[in-house]
Amino acid sequence: MLTWMGVWAFMCGIMGYIGDRQAQSVLLSGLNKLEYRGYDSAGVAIAGDAELQVEKSVGRLAVLADHLAMSPIVGKVGIGHTRWATHGRPSDENAHPHTACDREFAVVHNGIIENYLQLKEHLLSRGHRFTSETDTEVVAHLLEEYFTGDLFSTVLRVIKEIRGAYALAVVAEKEPEKIVAVRKHSPLVVGFGDGEQFLASDIPALLDYTREVHILAEGEIAVLTKDGIACYDLAGEPMTVEPFFVTWDAQAAEKGGYAHYMLKEIYEQPKAVRDTLSGRLTEEGRGVVLPELAWTVEEIKKIDRIHIVACGTSYHAGLVGKAAIEQLARIPVDVEVASEYRYRDPILSADTLILVISQSGETADTLAALRNAKACGNRVLAITNVVGSSVAREADDVMITWAGPEISVASTKAYTTQLIALYLLAIYLGQSLQVIDAVFISELVHEMQTLPQKLDDVLETAPQIEKIAQAFSTWDDAFFLGRGIDYFVALEGALKYKEISYIHAEAYPAGELKHGTLALIVEQVPVIALVTQDVLYEKSLSNIKEVKARDAYVLGIAWAGDDEIAKSVDRVLYVPRTMSFFAPVMLIAPLQLLAYYASVARGNDVDKPRNLAKSVTVE
């Protein structure tokens, strides 16, 4: 399985061209293939005979295309961008490409410049004038500040100044015969043609023009000219390039070689976790910093209760968030379904914090709950995946989950990054209130940094899960059991299972079996038991034995090294051990894969399950 692309949470699309064609048409064609990576704004910068011309606009790519159809830009070298906002709301000013004061450089960027605020302050002191809210614009000004007359050497100097994850492409008015691009943690691929060369974030953008491509390695710099592509390391030393021939069709390439977007997005989760953590941990790895929350300790101490309000998958993430916040910050938390919360009269004090969670930021019931809270005078914090969404605009404070666009209706990486955001918030609150000591904070932060690699290890069990799912797919029912936060994950696992496989699935607290649930257990019915909470381990095993006594087929999901559970279940899936606190991050990927493969086995449309839409924007 090819997984080089689609594992990056910063999902803007970059396109570049140099050759004998008019760059405008090539850039628009490539960006059209990349719009699934971001669609809140788009733009191009083209080096013409006299000057560098930039055209950009908020909205879908079609808006930009209409502008360029009316006023075409002539030129045979250019870069383009379709944006998924991370810093700065969607707007004409925040759209890429970005230029500096003299407009002699244009930059497109996929990623996050973590130290952009410090760089911006320095550049402002040097007299530079900024026109956007983005982190990317600092790169254009750094190019202007350090330009030596040679674009390549200037880019080498600039990348020594910036920290974070980035794929950059740069053109300069004074050197219109080249494009310089560099990759760090965000993907870039170059394409080789006859008298023309190409650059893109993903292979699909190139397939109409070439199938000879080279995927830039970590820290690799490419210099594109009409006659060829030269690659270098960060020290400026030449590197050997060996292109490979792409045999995929365009549709398969857009999905990164995966059969469905959902599977691709499941495999994107390790990088999505890394990127949601990025910039939110102290450099020494001993604490959490949330620059987006300008809260004083006094303000945090005033919070007497938190109401988490969300729908569906986001609601399930909120349940985990409740456990985390109460444990680490000792602040009481209620979790409410937004569609119910908005129609009752909740008891709110002036110091109750409302925390709304929405992947799209447009969920109607969640948005209504936010507005009700604002009308009552309560502070609202939003966790969302879309910078310019209604929820992001209307909340007092916003934490963005840097998962990138999620195309499949069934949410996967958005849920996982919501968990990470909630963990960060819980640690931040506990740290600010001094409820947890520095040693424990350091342990938590260190363990969070291991989660992406452990998630990668979980995904390697996919072939085992596929076989199990094929067997389960012949049944009309499935039951998910768990205790403590395992139960909260079981709820999400059951939701994924039913929404894409169309198999009836229910989740129950394992301790409630004797209160009616056992009546549904029959011979060989699939039961998925989550067993990662050490303090509840013996009780969980006892519950498993209860369903086994009724001849259910039990799949246990437990920590690696747990030999005891194998004596009580029919099959075990092991996940890498982490703190019980972070178990949901390890458990969710197997459950997502189980639902995915069951849906495939039943011949369903995985990415577009019947009767469902990606965002519920009406009541």
C-alpha positions as CSV (number, residue, x, y, z in Angstrom):
1,M,0.0,0.0,0.0
2,L,1.4,3.4,-1.0
3,T,1.1,5.9,1.8
4,W,3.6,8.6,1.1
5,M,0.9,11.2,0.6
6,G,-2.2,11.9,2.6
7,V,-0.4,11.6,6.0
8,W,-0.1,15.3,6.5
9,A,-2.6,17.3,8.5
10,F,-1.6,20.6,7.0
11,M,-3.5,20.0,3.8
12,C,-3.1,23.1,1.6
13,G,-2.3,22.4,-2.1
14,I,0.7,23.7,-3.9
15,M,1.2,23.8,-7.7
16,G,4.2,25.1,-9.7
17,Y,5.1,25.3,-13.4
18,I,8.0,26.4,-15.6
19,G,8.2,25.8,-19.3
20,D,6.8,27.1,-22.6
21,R,3.1,26.8,-21.8
22,Q,1.1,29.7,-20.3
23,A,1.4,29.0,-16.6
24,Q,-2.1,30.1,-15.7
25,S,-3.9,27.2,-17.3
26,V,-1.4,24.6,-15.9
27,L,-1.7,26.1,-12.4
28,L,-5.5,26.1,-12.4
29,S,-5.6,22.6,-13.8
30,G,-3.3,21.3,-11.1
31,L,-5.1,23.2,-8.3
32,N,-8.4,21.7,-9.4
33,K,-6.9,18.3,-8.7
34,L,-5.7,19.5,-5.3
35,E,-8.8,21.3,-4.1
36,Y,-9.7,18.4,-1.8
37,R,-6.7,19.5,0.2
38,G,-8.2,22.9,0.9
39,Y,-10.9,25.1,-0.5
40,D,-11.4,28.3,1.5
41,S,-9.2,30.4,-0.9
42,A,-6.9,30.2,-3.8
43,G,-4.3,32.2,-5.7
44,V,-1.5,32.2,-8.3
45,A,1.7,34.2,-8.8
46,I,3.1,34.3,-12.3
47,A,6.4,35.8,-13.5
48,G,5.6,37.8,-16.7
49,D,7.9,39.7,-18.9
50,A,7.9,42.8,-16.8
51,E,6.8,41.9,-13.2
52,L,5.5,39.3,-10.8
53,Q,1.7,39.3,-11.0
54,V,-0.4,37.9,-8.2
55,E,-4.1,37.1,-8.2
56,K,-5.9,35.5,-5.3
57,S,-9.4,35.4,-3.8
58,V,-11.4,33.9,-1.0
59,G,-13.7,31.0,-1.8
60,R,-13.5,28.0,-4.0
61,L,-11.1,27.7,-6.9
62,A,-13.9,28.6,-9.3
63,V,-13.9,32.1,-8.0
64,L,-10.2,32.6,-8.8
65,A,-10.7,30.9,-12.2
66,D,-13.5,33.4,-13.0
67,H,-11.3,36.4,-12.2
68,L,-8.5,35.0,-14.3
69,A,-10.8,34.3,-17.2
70,M,-11.7,38.0,-17.2
71,S,-8.2,39.2,-16.7
72,P,-5.6,36.6,-17.7
73,I,-2.0,36.7,-16.5
74,V,0.5,36.1,-19.2
75,G,3.7,34.3,-18.2
76,K,5.4,30.9,-18.4
77,V,6.6,30.5,-14.8
78,G,4.3,30.5,-11.7
79,I,3.2,29.0,-8.5
80,G,-0.4,28.4,-7.2
81,H,-2.1,27.5,-3.9
82,T,-5.4,26.3,-2.6
83,R,-5.8,26.9,1.1
84,W,-7.0,25.2,4.2
85,A,-6.7,27.9,6.8
86,T,-4.6,27.5,9.9
87,H,-3.4,31.0,10.7
88,G,-5.8,33.8,9.8
89,R,-9.4,33.5,8.7
90,P,-10.3,32.8,5.0
91,S,-10.0,36.2,3.2
92,D,-8.4,37.7,0.1
93,E,-5.6,39.1,2.2
94,N,-4.9,35.8,3.9
95,A,-5.0,33.8,0.6
96,H,-1.7,32.6,-0.9
97,P,0.7,33.5,-2.6
98,H,2.1,36.0,-0.2
99,T,4.4,38.9,-1.1
100,A,6.6,41.3,0.9
101,C,6.8,45.1,0.8
102,D,8.3,45.5,-2.7
103,R,6.3,42.5,-4.2
104,E,9.4,41.1,-5.8
105,F,9.0,37.7,-4.1
106,A,5.9,35.4,-4.0
107,V,5.6,32.4,-1.6
108,V,3.1,29.6,-1.2
109,H,3.2,27.4,1.9
110,N,1.7,24.2,3.3
111,G,2.3,23.8,7.0
112,I,2.9,25.9,10.1
113,I,5.7,28.3,10.9
114,E,5.9,27.9,14.7
115,N,8.1,30.9,15.5
116,Y,6.3,33.3,13.1
117,L,5.3,35.7,15.9
118,Q,8.9,36.3,17.0
119,L,10.0,36.7,13.4
120,K,7.2,39.1,12.6
121,E,8.1,41.3,15.6
122,H,11.7,41.4,14.4
123,L,10.7,42.2,10.8
124,L,8.3,44.9,12.0
125,S,11.1,46.5,13.9
126,R,13.1,46.6,10.6
127,G,10.3,48.5,8.9
128,H,8.5,45.7,7.1
129,R,4.7,46.2,6.6
130,F,2.4,43.2,6.9
131,T,-0.9,42.8,5.1
132,S,-2.2,39.5,6.3
133,E,-2.8,37.5,9.5
134,T,-0.9,34.5,8.3
135,D,2.3,32.9,9.4
136,T,3.4,32.4,5.8
137,E,3.9,36.1,5.1
138,V,7.0,36.2,7.3
139,V,8.7,34.0,4.8
140,A,8.2,36.5,2.0
141,H,9.6,39.3,4.2
142,L,12.6,37.2,5.2
143,L,13.3,36.7,1.5
144,E,13.2,40.4,1.0
145,E,15.3,41.1,4.0
146,Y,18.1,38.6,3.2
147,F,18.1,38.6,-0.7
148,T,21.7,38.3,-1.9
149,G,20.9,38.4,-5.6
150,D,20.6,34.6,-5.7
151,L,17.3,33.1,-4.8
152,F,18.6,29.7,-4.0
153,S,21.2,30.9,-1.4
154,T,18.6,33.3,0.0
155,V,16.1,30.4,0.6
156,L,18.9,28.4,2.3
157,R,19.4,31.4,4.7
158,V,15.6,31.8,5.3
159,I,14.9,28.2,6.2
160,K,17.6,28.4,8.9
161,E,15.4,31.1,10.6
162,I,12.1,29.3,10.6
163,R,10.8,26.4,12.8
164,G,7.9,24.2,12.1
165,A,6.5,22.1,9.3
166,Y,6.5,23.4,5.8
167,A,6.5,22.9,2.1
168,L,7.5,26.1,0.4
169,A,7.6,27.2,-3.2
170,V,9.1,30.6,-4.1
171,V,9.4,32.7,-7.3
172,A,11.3,36.0,-7.6
173,E,10.8,38.9,-10.0
174,K,14.6,39.3,-10.4
175,E,15.1,35.6,-11.2
176,P,12.0,34.7,-13.3
177,E,13.7,31.7,-14.8
178,K,13.5,29.4,-11.7
179,I,11.3,28.1,-8.9
180,V,12.8,27.1,-5.6
181,A,11.0,24.7,-3.3
182,V,11.8,23.0,0.0
183,R,10.2,20.3,2.0
184,K,10.1,19.8,5.8
185,H,7.4,17.5,7.2
186,S,4.9,18.5,4.5
187,P,4.9,16.7,1.1
188,L,6.2,18.0,-2.2
189,V,6.6,16.2,-5.5
190,V,8.4,17.4,-8.6
191,G,7.5,16.2,-12.1
192,F,9.8,16.0,-15.1
193,G,8.8,17.0,-18.6
194,D,10.4,17.8,-22.0
195,G,11.4,21.5,-21.7
196,E,9.0,22.0,-18.8
197,Q,9.0,21.0,-15.1
198,F,6.3,20.8,-12.5
199,L,5.8,21.0,-8.7
200,A,2.8,19.9,-6.6
201,S,1.8,18.8,-3.1
202,D,0.3,15.5,-4.5
203,I,0.8,13.4,-7.6
204,P,-2.8,13.8,-9.0
205,A,-2.0,17.4,-10.0
206,L,0.8,16.2,-12.3
207,L,-0.7,13.3,-14.1
208,D,-2.2,15.3,-17.0
209,Y,1.3,16.4,-17.8
210,T,3.9,13.8,-16.7
211,R,4.2,10.5,-14.9
212,E,8.0,10.9,-14.2
213,V,8.1,12.2,-10.7
214,H,10.4,12.5,-7.7
215,I,9.1,12.8,-4.1
216,L,11.2,15.3,-2.2
217,A,12.9,13.8,0.8
218,E,12.8,15.4,4.2
219,G,14.9,18.6,4.1
220,E,15.4,18.4,0.4
221,I,15.4,21.6,-1.8
222,A,14.5,21.6,-5.5
223,V,15.5,24.2,-8.0
224,L,13.2,24.0,-11.1
225,T,14.3,25.6,-14.4
226,K,12.8,25.0,-17.9
227,D,15.5,22.6,-18.7
228,G,15.6,20.4,-15.6
229,I,15.4,20.0,-11.8
230,A,18.3,20.0,-9.4
231,C,18.0,18.9,-5.8
232,Y,20.1,19.8,-2.8
233,D,20.3,19.1,0.9
234,L,20.0,21.8,3.5
235,A,23.7,22.5,3.4
236,G,23.3,23.3,-0.3
237,E,25.1,20.1,-1.5
238,P,23.7,18.4,-4.6
239,M,21.6,15.2,-4.2
240,T,21.0,12.4,-6.6
241,V,17.5,12.3,-8.1
242,E,16.0,9.1,-9.4
243,P,12.4,9.7,-10.8
244,F,9.9,6.9,-10.8
245,F,7.1,6.3,-13.2
246,V,3.5,6.6,-11.8
247,T,1.1,3.9,-13.0
248,W,-2.0,4.9,-11.0
249,D,-5.0,6.4,-12.6
250,A,-5.9,9.9,-11.6
251,Q,-8.7,8.9,-9.2
252,A,-6.6,6.4,-7.3
253,A,-3.8,8.9,-7.1
254,E,-6.1,11.5,-5.6
255,K,-6.8,9.1,-2.8
256,G,-3.1,8.4,-2.3
257,G,-3.3,4.9,-3.6
258,Y,-6.0,4.0,-1.1
259,A,-9.4,2.5,-2.2
260,H,-11.4,5.1,-0.2
261,Y,-10.9,8.5,1.4
262,M,-11.9,7.0,4.7
263,L,-9.0,4.5,4.7
264,K,-6.7,7.3,3.6
265,E,-7.8,9.5,6.5
266,I,-7.5,6.7,9.0
267,Y,-3.8,6.4,7.9
268,E,-3.4,10.2,8.2
269,Q,-4.0,10.1,11.9
270,P,-0.4,9.7,13.2
271,K,0.7,12.9,11.3
272,A,-2.6,14.7,12.3
273,V,-1.7,14.0,15.9
274,R,1.8,15.3,15.4
275,D,0.5,18.5,13.8
276,T,-2.1,19.1,16.4
277,L,0.6,18.9,19.1
278,S,2.9,21.1,17.0
279,G,3.6,24.4,18.7
280,R,1.6,23.5,21.8
281,L,4.3,21.8,23.8
282,T,7.2,23.7,25.5
283,E,10.5,23.3,23.8
284,E,11.9,21.3,26.6
285,G,8.9,19.1,26.5
286,R,7.8,19.7,30.1
287,G,4.5,21.5,29.7
288,V,1.7,22.7,27.4
289,V,1.5,26.1,25.8
290,L,-1.7,27.3,24.2
291,P,-0.9,30.6,22.6
292,E,-4.4,30.8,21.2
293,L,-5.8,31.1,24.7
294,A,-4.8,34.4,26.2
295,W,-6.2,33.4,29.6
296,T,-4.8,34.6,32.9
297,V,-4.5,32.3,35.9
298,E,-7.1,34.4,37.6
299,E,-9.5,33.9,34.8
300,I,-8.9,30.1,34.9
301,K,-9.4,30.0,38.6
302,K,-12.9,31.6,38.2
303,I,-14.1,28.8,36.0
304,D,-16.6,26.9,38.3
305,R,-17.9,24.4,35.7
306,I,-17.5,23.5,32.1
307,H,-20.3,22.5,29.8
308,I,-19.1,20.5,26.7
309,V,-21.6,20.8,23.9
310,A,-21.3,18.7,20.7
311,C,-23.0,16.2,18.4
312,G,-22.2,12.7,17.2
313,T,-18.5,11.9,17.0
314,S,-17.6,15.2,18.6
315,Y,-19.9,14.4,21.5
316,H,-18.0,11.1,22.0
317,A,-14.7,13.1,22.1
318,G,-16.3,15.4,24.6
319,L,-16.9,12.5,27.0
320,V,-13.2,11.6,27.0
321,G,-12.5,15.3,27.5
322,K,-14.7,15.4,30.6
323,A,-12.7,12.5,32.1
324,A,-9.4,14.3,31.2
325,I,-10.4,17.7,32.5
326,E,-11.9,16.4,35.7
327,Q,-8.9,14.2,36.5
328,L,-6.2,16.8,35.6
329,A,-7.8,20.1,36.5
330,R,-10.5,19.1,39.0
331,I,-13.1,21.3,37.4
332,P,-16.6,19.7,37.1
333,V,-17.6,19.0,33.5
334,D,-21.0,18.2,32.0
335,V,-21.2,16.8,28.4
336,E,-24.4,17.7,26.5
337,V,-25.8,16.7,23.2
338,A,-26.2,20.0,21.4
339,S,-29.6,19.2,19.9
340,E,-31.0,18.7,23.4
341,Y,-29.0,21.4,25.2
342,R,-30.2,24.2,22.9
343,Y,-33.9,23.5,23.8
344,R,-33.7,23.4,27.6
345,D,-32.7,26.0,30.1
346,P,-29.4,24.9,31.5
347,I,-28.2,26.2,34.8
348,L,-25.3,28.5,34.1
349,S,-23.4,30.7,36.4
350,A,-21.5,33.7,35.1
351,D,-18.3,31.6,35.5
352,T,-19.4,28.5,33.6
353,L,-17.3,28.0,30.5
354,I,-19.0,26.6,27.4
355,L,-16.8,24.4,25.3
356,V,-18.3,23.6,21.9
357,I,-16.8,20.9,19.6
358,S,-17.5,20.7,15.9
359,Q,-15.3,19.3,13.1
360,S,-16.9,21.6,10.4
361,G,-17.6,24.5,12.7
362,E,-21.0,24.8,11.0
363,T,-23.1,22.1,12.9
364,A,-26.5,23.8,13.3
365,D,-27.3,22.6,16.8
366,T,-23.8,23.3,18.2
367,L,-23.8,26.7,16.6
368,A,-27.2,27.5,18.2
369,A,-26.0,26.3,21.6
370,L,-22.9,28.6,21.2
371,R,-25.2,31.6,20.4
372,N,-27.4,30.8,23.4
373,A,-24.4,30.8,25.7
374,K,-23.1,34.1,24.2
375,A,-26.6,35.6,24.8
376,C,-26.4,34.5,28.4
377,G,-23.0,36.2,28.7
378,N,-20.9,33.1,29.1
379,R,-17.4,32.7,27.7
380,V,-17.3,30.2,24.8
381,L,-14.3,28.1,23.8
382,A,-14.5,26.3,20.5
383,I,-12.6,23.2,19.2
384,T,-13.0,23.0,15.5
385,N,-11.1,21.9,12.4
386,V,-12.0,24.9,10.2
387,V,-10.5,28.3,10.8
388,G,-13.1,30.5,9.1
389,S,-16.2,28.6,10.2
390,S,-19.1,30.1,12.0
391,V,-18.1,28.5,15.3
392,A,-14.6,29.8,15.0
393,R,-15.7,33.3,14.2
394,E,-18.3,33.5,16.9
395,A,-16.6,31.8,19.9
396,D,-14.5,33.9,22.3
397,D,-11.5,31.5,22.0
398,V,-10.7,28.8,19.5
399,M,-8.4,25.8,19.4
400,I,-7.9,24.5,15.9
401,T,-7.4,20.8,15.3
402,W,-5.0,20.6,12.4
403,A,-6.4,17.5,10.8
404,G,-6.9,19.1,7.4
405,P,-9.9,18.5,5.2
406,E,-11.9,15.3,5.9
407,I,-13.6,14.1,2.7
408,S,-15.2,10.9,3.9
409,V,-18.5,11.4,5.7
410,A,-17.4,9.1,8.5
411,S,-15.2,11.2,10.8
412,T,-11.8,9.6,11.7
413,K,-8.8,11.9,12.0
414,A,-11.1,14.8,13.2
415,Y,-12.1,12.7,16.2
416,T,-8.5,11.8,17.1
417,T,-7.3,15.4,16.9
418,Q,-10.3,16.5,19.0
419,L,-9.0,14.1,21.6
420,I,-5.5,15.6,21.4
421,A,-6.9,19.1,21.7
422,L,-8.9,18.1,24.8
423,Y,-5.9,16.4,26.4
424,L,-3.9,19.6,25.8
425,L,-6.6,21.7,27.3
426,A,-6.9,19.4,30.3
427,I,-3.1,19.5,31.0
428,Y,-3.0,23.3,30.4
429,L,-5.8,23.9,32.9
430,G,-4.3,21.5,35.5
431,Q,-0.9,23.1,35.0
432,S,-2.2,26.6,35.3
433,L,-4.2,25.7,38.5
434,Q,-1.2,23.8,39.9
435,V,-3.4,20.8,40.4
436,I,-0.8,18.4,38.9
437,D,2.8,18.5,39.7
438,A,5.6,19.2,37.2
439,V,6.9,15.6,37.1
440,F,3.5,14.3,36.1
441,I,3.0,17.0,33.5
442,S,6.4,16.1,32.0
443,E,5.4,12.4,31.9
444,L,2.1,13.3,30.2
445,V,3.8,15.5,27.6
446,H,6.5,12.8,26.9
447,E,3.8,10.2,26.4
448,M,1.8,12.4,24.1
449,Q,4.9,12.7,21.9
450,T,5.0,8.9,21.5
451,L,1.4,8.6,20.4
452,P,2.0,9.1,16.6
453,Q,4.5,6.3,16.4
454,K,2.3,4.0,18.5
455,L,-0.6,4.8,16.1
456,D,1.6,3.8,13.2
457,D,2.2,0.5,15.0
458,V,-1.6,0.0,15.5
459,L,-2.2,0.6,11.8
460,E,0.1,-2.3,10.9
461,T,-2.5,-4.7,12.3
462,A,-4.9,-3.8,9.5
463,P,-4.6,-7.2,7.8
464,Q,-5.7,-9.0,10.9
465,I,-8.6,-6.6,11.4
466,E,-9.7,-7.1,7.8
467,K,-10.1,-10.8,8.3
468,I,-12.1,-10.3,11.5
469,A,-14.3,-7.7,9.9
470,Q,-15.1,-10.0,7.0
471,A,-16.4,-12.6,9.4
472,F,-18.4,-10.1,11.4
473,S,-19.9,-8.6,8.3
474,T,-22.3,-11.5,7.9
475,W,-24.1,-10.7,11.2
476,D,-26.9,-8.2,11.6
477,D,-25.8,-7.1,15.1
478,A,-22.6,-6.3,17.0
479,F,-22.1,-5.1,20.6
480,F,-19.3,-3.0,22.0
481,L,-18.4,-3.1,25.7
482,G,-16.0,-1.1,27.9
483,R,-15.6,0.4,31.3
484,G,-14.5,3.9,32.2
485,I,-13.1,5.8,29.2
486,D,-13.1,2.5,27.3
487,Y,-16.9,2.8,27.2
488,F,-16.6,6.3,25.7
489,V,-14.5,4.9,22.9
490,A,-16.9,2.0,22.5
491,L,-19.7,4.5,21.8
492,E,-17.6,6.0,18.9
493,G,-16.7,2.5,17.7
494,A,-20.4,1.5,17.5
495,L,-21.3,4.7,15.7
496,K,-18.6,4.1,13.1
497,Y,-19.7,0.5,12.7
498,K,-23.4,1.2,12.2
499,E,-23.0,4.3,10.0
500,I,-20.9,2.7,7.2
501,S,-21.6,-1.0,7.5
502,Y,-25.3,-0.6,8.1
503,I,-25.1,-3.3,10.8
504,H,-27.0,-2.7,14.0
505,A,-24.4,-1.9,16.6
506,E,-24.7,-0.8,20.2
507,A,-22.3,0.2,22.9
508,Y,-22.9,-0.5,26.6
509,P,-21.0,0.1,29.8
510,A,-19.8,-3.4,30.6
511,G,-21.0,-3.1,34.2
512,E,-24.6,-2.7,32.9
513,L,-24.8,-6.1,31.3
514,K,-27.0,-7.6,34.0
515,H,-29.4,-4.7,33.7
516,G,-31.0,-5.9,30.5
517,T,-28.3,-6.1,27.9
518,L,-27.5,-9.8,28.4
519,A,-31.0,-10.6,26.9
520,L,-29.5,-9.6,23.5
521,I,-26.5,-11.9,23.6
522,V,-27.0,-15.0,21.5
523,E,-24.6,-17.7,20.2
524,Q,-21.7,-16.3,18.1
525,V,-23.0,-12.7,18.0
526,P,-19.9,-10.4,17.8
527,V,-19.0,-8.6,21.0
528,I,-16.0,-6.2,20.9
529,A,-14.6,-5.7,24.4
530,L,-12.2,-2.9,25.1
531,V,-9.9,-3.7,28.1
532,T,-7.3,-1.0,28.7
533,Q,-8.3,0.5,32.1
534,D,-6.0,-1.2,34.6
535,V,-8.0,-0.2,37.7
536,L,-11.0,-1.9,36.1
537,Y,-9.2,-4.9,34.6
538,E,-10.6,-7.7,36.7
539,K,-14.1,-6.3,36.5
540,S,-13.8,-6.1,32.7
541,L,-12.7,-9.7,32.5
542,S,-15.7,-10.8,34.6
543,N,-18.0,-9.0,32.2
544,I,-16.4,-10.7,29.3
545,K,-17.0,-14.1,30.9
546,E,-20.6,-13.2,31.3
547,V,-21.1,-12.8,27.5
548,K,-18.9,-15.8,26.8
549,A,-21.2,-17.9,29.0
550,R,-23.9,-17.0,26.5
551,D,-21.7,-18.2,23.6
552,A,-21.0,-14.8,22.1
553,Y,-17.9,-14.4,19.9
554,V,-15.7,-12.0,21.8
555,L,-13.0,-9.9,20.2
556,G,-10.8,-8.3,22.9
557,I,-8.8,-5.2,22.3
558,A,-6.1,-4.9,25.0
559,W,-2.6,-3.8,25.8
560,A,0.3,-5.6,24.2
561,G,1.7,-8.1,26.6
562,D,-1.6,-8.9,28.2
563,D,-1.6,-12.7,28.1
564,E,-4.4,-13.1,30.6
565,I,-7.1,-11.8,28.4
566,A,-6.5,-14.4,25.7
567,K,-7.9,-17.0,28.1
568,S,-11.2,-15.3,28.2
569,V,-11.9,-14.2,24.6
570,D,-12.0,-15.8,21.1
571,R,-9.6,-13.3,19.5
572,V,-7.3,-10.5,20.8
573,L,-6.1,-7.4,19.0
574,Y,-3.2,-5.9,20.9
575,V,-2.4,-2.2,20.9
576,P,0.9,-0.6,22.1
577,R,0.7,0.3,25.8
578,T,0.4,3.9,26.8
579,M,-1.0,5.6,29.9
580,S,-4.6,4.5,30.5
581,F,-5.4,8.2,30.2
582,F,-4.5,8.1,26.4
583,A,-6.0,4.7,25.6
584,P,-8.7,6.2,23.4
585,V,-6.0,7.3,20.8
586,M,-4.8,3.7,20.6
587,L,-8.2,2.0,20.6
588,I,-10.0,4.1,18.0
589,A,-7.9,3.1,14.9
590,P,-8.8,-0.6,15.2
591,L,-12.4,0.2,15.6
592,Q,-12.4,2.5,12.6
593,L,-10.7,-0.2,10.5
594,L,-13.2,-2.8,11.7
595,A,-16.0,-0.6,10.5
596,Y,-14.3,0.2,7.3
597,Y,-13.5,-3.4,6.3
598,A,-17.0,-4.6,7.4
599,S,-18.5,-1.9,5.1
600,V,-16.2,-3.0,2.2
601,A,-17.2,-6.6,2.7
602,R,-20.9,-5.7,2.4
603,G,-20.3,-3.7,-0.8
604,N,-21.3,-0.4,0.7
605,D,-20.3,3.1,-0.5
606,V,-17.8,3.7,2.3
607,D,-17.2,7.4,1.8
608,K,-20.9,8.3,1.3
609,P,-23.1,6.2,3.5
610,R,-26.8,6.3,2.8
611,N,-28.9,9.1,4.4
612,L,-25.9,10.9,5.9
613,A,-24.0,14.2,5.1
614,K,-20.6,15.4,6.2
615,S,-21.9,18.4,8.1
616,V,-25.4,18.7,9.6
617,T,-26.0,22.4,8.9
618,V,-29.8,22.3,9.3
619,E,-31.9,21.3,12.3
